[in-house]
Amino acid sequence: MGNAFGEIESSKTVADLIAPASGVVVEVNTELERQPELVNADPYGAGWIALIEASQPIGAELSDAAAYQRDTEER
């Protein structure tokens, strides 16, 4: 958990993608190579980045989509 598993770049910067849980990446969304804009346009649908098989049960420390949306709107 907390380790970079890739990078994402914009026109101004490059940032590490930080894994939200320890585990193994079991699938990568290769469609993003052709349509990277999907990450912004549909992050909870077609814009997913990777599926991670967690090495431990994931508890309440991770937010669901609604909680994450609330947290980011408050900042």
Secondary structure per residue as TSV (DSSP state, phi and psi in degrees):
chain	resnum	aa	ss	phi	psi
A	1	M	-	360.0	138.2
A	2	G	-	88.1	-1.3
A	3	N	-	-90.5	146.8
A	4	A	E	-71.5	137.4
A	5	F	E	-122.6	9.3
A	6	G	E	170.3	-172.2
A	7	E	E	-133.0	153.7
A	8	I	E	-131.1	139.6
A	9	E	E	-127.9	151.3
A	10	S	-	-122.7	-173.1
A	11	S	S	-68.3	-18.0
A	12	K	S	-113.3	-18.2
A	13	T	-	-157.3	165.9
A	14	V	E	-123.6	133.6
A	15	A	E	-132.0	148.5
A	16	D	E	-72.1	145.0
A	17	L	E	-90.1	121.8
A	18	I	E	-101.3	127.9
A	19	A	-	-66.5	131.1
A	20	P	S	-79.2	-9.7
A	21	A	S	-154.0	154.4
A	22	S	S	-76.1	141.2
A	23	G	E	162.8	-158.4
A	24	V	E	-120.5	133.1
A	25	V	E	-73.0	118.7
A	26	V	E	-104.3	-16.3
A	27	E	E	-156.4	143.5
A	28	V	E	-122.1	139.2
A	29	N	-	-80.0	92.6
A	30	T	T	-70.5	-15.3
A	31	E	H	-61.5	-25.4
A	32	L	H	-66.7	-21.7
A	33	E	H	-65.0	-35.1
A	34	R	H	-89.2	-32.6
A	35	Q	-	-134.1	70.6
A	36	P	T	-62.4	-21.1
A	37	E	T	-65.3	-15.0
A	38	L	H	-60.8	-28.6
A	39	V	H	-58.1	-41.5
A	40	N	H	-85.2	-38.3
A	41	A	H	-73.6	-34.8
A	42	D	-	-149.4	62.0
A	43	P	T	-63.9	-25.8
A	44	Y	T	-97.4	3.5
A	45	G	T	-126.6	-111.6
A	46	A	T	-67.7	-14.8
A	47	G	T	-92.7	14.7
A	48	W	-	-60.5	151.0
A	49	I	-	-100.1	-51.7
A	50	A	E	-153.8	153.0
A	51	L	E	-101.5	128.7
A	52	I	E	-115.1	127.3
A	53	E	E	-87.2	108.4
A	54	A	E	-66.5	139.2
A	55	S	S	-82.4	-14.0
A	56	Q	S	-138.7	158.2
A	57	P	-	-58.0	140.5
A	58	I	-	-93.7	124.6
A	59	G	-	-100.9	-160.1
A	60	A	T	-70.9	-6.0
A	61	E	T	-69.5	-16.1
A	62	L	S	-99.2	139.0
A	63	S	-	-83.8	149.7
A	64	D	-	-82.9	174.9
A	65	A	H	-58.4	-41.8
A	66	A	H	-65.6	-43.1
A	67	A	H	-66.0	-40.0
A	68	Y	H	-62.7	-43.4
A	69	Q	H	-59.6	-46.3
A	70	R	H	-60.6	-45.4
A	71	D	H	-62.4	-41.5
A	72	T	H	-74.6	-28.6
A	73	E	H	-71.8	-29.5
A	74	E	H	-74.8	-19.5
A	75	R	-	-86.8	360.0
